[in-house]
Amino acid sequence: MRAIQIGFGALAIVLSIIALVLPGLTILSLVILIAITLVVTGIEKIITGLVTHHKSRFLTVGLGIVTVILAGLAMSFPVTAAIAVIWILGFSLMVDGFSRITDGLTNKSNKKSIRGFTVAVGVLAVMFAFTIMASPTFGTIFASIMISIALLITGIEMLTTGISGHKGSINKSSVVGSDMR
């Protein structure tokens, strides 16, 4: 188990460094992996619709075909798909930011300091959203950096756990029945 933790931890660290150095590759890889997954699930829906006999079988087949077509387009044009996803996420962040600003300004049940913090977070979210939507490249790089940092931290944790020989949060005294004599 320790060898697996060390190996996967080292792999996670290497991948996180690649993601930091090549942020565009990170997002494109995710888009392609998601598209491949959707092609597989679309094919499964087509087969399910053809094999099973129920009222919505043609709808199931049709939606499976649409899923395969859209996923195929995402695989054919991964940069465009990535930009569309980043833009949609930026728009979602903007809506959330405006929601926070509205809540902070109108929710009188919270203390003034909490309301001020909520408004500040909302303003920050709107600023990030406009930046991401104005420059999807920034959004892609920002998302890639966040993913790579999370992967780096996870890799370091796995590596140190494997090297130190600890089993994580499980210890013998916390196991039920471990104090049996």
Disulfide bonds with the S-S distance in Angstrom:
none
